[in-house]
Amino acid sequence: MKVNIEEKFSLFTDQWSPKIIAELNGQQLKLAKIQGDFVWHDHANEDELFLVYRGTLFLDFRDGSTVSLEPGECYVVPKGVEHRPRTKDGEEVWLMLMEPAETKHTGDVKSELTVEVCERI
């Protein structure tokens, strides 16, 4: 199935609400637009891949370290590692995520940003 990433990003404007664009071998490929700070969370049993499509993403970790990612760069957060994605200076960042289908959006943390079921586009 052919997917045009730019076209898929044009189909939504909401933030912090990942959209499923493909599935393979129990994994989901998702797109998200984000701005500001997300919640601290982890995924006890799943790794999570962040790939930046547009903007600069910051991933904060509880040990005080931060990883910054530019377009075309990716980072895999290992299972069980608490992290907080965020942006700076009001910038909207476009992301691709790859994670197992059973991965909960905010792990076991519930917040106003938690999405229970991701929309398919």
C-alpha positions, 0 to 999 in steps of 0.5 A: 500500500503506497502512502504519501506522508505529506498528504497524510499530515495535511489531513489533520490539525489536532495535536498530541493525537497520533494517527495510524497510517500503516501497520506491519507485523504487529507494529503501527506507523503513526503521525502526530503534530505536537506543540508544547510539553507532553506528560511524563510517561513510559511504556513498560513492555514496548520500545517507541521510535520517534522520527522527526519530519518537521521541526525540532523535538526534545525528549527529556529523561528523568536522569536530567538528560535531553535528546534533541532531534532535527528533521530526518533524525530518529531515536528509540526510547527503550521500554520502561524508560520514563520520558517526556516529548516536548517542543520549544518556543511555540514550534509545532513539530511533526513526528512519525512514531513506530510502536507495537499496536498494543502500546498505550499513548501515555503508558499507564499515566492518564491525563487530558492528553491521553488518547484511548484509540488512535484514529486511522487516516 
